[in-house]
Amino acid sequence: MKLDIEAIIFDFGGVMVPFNQMDSLKEQEARLGLQPGKLAETLWQSADWRLAEVGAITDEEYWQRSGARLGLHTPEAIRNFQQDLFRDAKADPRMADLVRWLQGRYRTGLLSNASDVLPRLLREHYGLGGLFDVEVFSALVGLAKPEPAIYHLALERLGTAPEATIFVDDYEPNVEAAAALGIRAIHFVGYEVLIPALQRQGVVLAPDTTTD
């Protein structure tokens, strides 16, 4: 028997905050003389990021190493680069409103591959502190998506079964890994597509929820 939905887990980057839409990313690539897409690859597909996202190195150590690869050799240069790069990084208000509506009706979770600085930024920069019932940050638990263990940990903290849980992520390998565990996984390609996908899974949304 198919269980009713009891919990919905969201990814952070690319879902709650649309990093891939930042104009500043393209601007920094041009300033550094990098090909389109190369900066994101350098920052978030590197061996150093894999260390940072499981807490093997701190966020500060990660940026020191990344800065050196990009020719940024002083703390001030790295700090200025970060400020310029993330100046457009804001939580999608539609996604925040969606999670607020779900509160009390479903268990909500945040499952993010992130360095140790994200819990603070979630509160101080993105205004998402306290929004989710459960938060699982890879650097704090020493596990990262798509490892099965981190999904099991999220389910354990939520207290829900895989088949009663929805997982939303913009990275297909993470979505596929969740689905392999029996979680109802949704590949996020935008808010407009997510809303009907949630409704097809039986999630009750606010009467005024639109995809405009």
Beta strands, then each sheet from edge to edge (+ up, - down):
strand 1: 7-10
strand 2: 107-112
strand 3: 134-137
strand 4: 165-169
strand 5: 184-187
sheet 1: 3+ 2+ 1+ 4+ 5+
end
